[in-house]
Amino acid sequence: MISFTVRSTFDARDRDEVAEILQKLTAASRQEPGCVSYIPHFVEDSSTIVIYEQYVDEAALEHHRNSPHFRRYATGALYLKTRDRQVENLTSLC
């Protein structure tokens, strides 16, 4: 199992647009056969999001990153609004 978080910051004025992009990206990502979890969150300051993602294996993650919806909504939209982006890889305890 592959688990990680993606933390991104945006201009607070883009909150509604970022939320709309994330709704589309989330709906499509959750339909992928290897996606276990895809859960976006706004942090209290409203200019930061955290996405918790889990995939069954590396192939499922690569499929996600190469999907048309990822290119459209992540690299083609969300990333263009991003000021800063950090990925934190997680290791399950159980």
Secondary structure, 3 states (H helix, E strand, C coil): CEEEEEEEECCHHHHHHHHHHHHHHHHHHCCCCCEEEEEEEECCCCCEEEEEEEECCHHHHHHHHCCHHHHHHHHHHHHHHCCEEEEEEECCCC
